Amino acid sequence: VADMVENINVKNNVITNTGVNYHSAAAVQLYGGKNINIENNDISHCPYSAISVGPLVWSNNLAESDETHEAGMYGYNRICNNKMHEIRKDKV
């Protein structure tokens, strides 16, 4: 499958005050992908959610199928050691 996201590290960041224009946005979004690491981030002051993980179907209207899984579009993702605070508390 073309354009598959893989081997990405989102780590050791301070992510704050997200969702200013789009209040339902997550600070970090992962829709499909392989070998993605989201770790050791400080995420705060988000009006909706800190980290959102969902199937690839949400991002490009592909139906989940055997072809998608056979292509290895999912797996080996890690989300760990993130500090998330002041989530859904801000009145935007």
C-alpha positions as CSV (number, residue, x, y, z in Angstrom):
1,V,0.0,0.0,0.0
2,A,1.4,3.4,-1.0
3,D,2.0,6.2,1.4
4,M,1.9,4.1,4.5
5,V,3.3,6.0,7.5
6,E,6.0,4.1,9.4
7,N,9.1,4.5,11.6
8,I,8.0,7.8,13.2
9,N,9.1,9.0,16.7
10,V,7.1,11.6,18.5
11,K,9.1,11.9,21.7
12,N,10.4,14.3,24.3
13,N,8.0,17.2,23.3
14,V,6.0,19.8,25.1
15,I,2.6,20.0,23.3
16,T,0.2,22.5,24.8
17,N,-2.8,24.8,23.9
18,T,-4.0,22.7,21.0
19,G,-7.4,22.9,19.4
20,V,-7.5,26.7,19.2
21,N,-9.3,26.7,15.8
22,Y,-10.7,23.2,15.7
23,H,-11.9,22.3,19.2
24,S,-12.4,18.6,18.6
25,A,-8.8,18.1,17.5
26,A,-6.5,15.8,19.4
27,A,-3.0,17.0,20.3
28,V,-1.5,13.8,18.6
29,Q,-3.5,11.7,16.1
30,L,-2.4,8.3,14.8
31,Y,-4.6,6.7,12.1
32,G,-2.9,3.6,10.8
33,G,0.9,3.2,10.7
34,K,3.6,0.9,11.7
35,N,6.5,1.3,14.1
36,I,5.2,4.5,15.5
37,N,6.5,5.6,19.0
38,I,4.7,8.3,21.0
39,E,6.6,8.6,24.2
40,N,7.9,10.9,26.9
41,N,5.7,13.9,25.8
42,D,4.2,16.5,28.1
43,I,0.7,17.2,26.7
44,S,-1.6,19.8,28.3
45,H,-4.4,22.2,27.9
46,C,-6.3,20.3,25.1
47,P,-10.0,21.0,24.8
48,Y,-10.7,17.5,23.4
49,S,-8.1,14.7,23.8
50,A,-4.4,14.3,24.2
51,I,-3.7,11.3,22.0
52,S,-6.2,9.7,19.6
53,V,-5.5,6.4,17.9
54,G,-7.9,4.9,15.3
55,P,-8.0,2.8,12.2
56,L,-6.7,3.9,8.8
57,V,-10.3,3.9,7.5
58,W,-10.8,7.2,9.4
59,S,-8.1,9.0,7.6
60,N,-8.6,8.1,3.9
61,N,-11.9,6.3,3.6
62,L,-10.3,2.9,3.0
63,A,-12.5,0.1,4.3
64,E,-10.7,-2.3,6.7
65,S,-10.1,-5.4,4.7
66,D,-7.9,-8.4,4.6
67,E,-5.8,-6.5,2.0
68,T,-5.1,-3.8,4.6
69,H,-4.0,-6.2,7.2
70,E,-2.0,-8.3,4.8
71,A,-0.1,-5.2,3.8
72,G,1.0,-4.8,7.4
73,M,-0.4,-1.4,7.9
74,Y,-0.8,-1.8,11.6
75,G,1.5,-2.9,14.4
76,Y,4.5,-2.4,16.6
77,N,3.2,1.0,17.8
78,R,4.1,2.2,21.3
79,I,2.5,4.8,23.4
80,C,4.1,5.1,26.7
81,N,5.4,7.4,29.5
82,N,3.4,10.5,28.3
83,K,2.3,13.1,30.9
84,M,-1.2,14.3,30.0
85,H,-2.9,16.9,32.2
86,E,-5.4,19.7,31.9
87,I,-7.3,17.8,29.3
88,R,-11.0,18.8,28.6
89,K,-10.8,21.4,31.3
90,D,-10.4,24.6,29.2
91,K,-13.5,26.4,28.1
92,V,-12.9,27.3,24.5
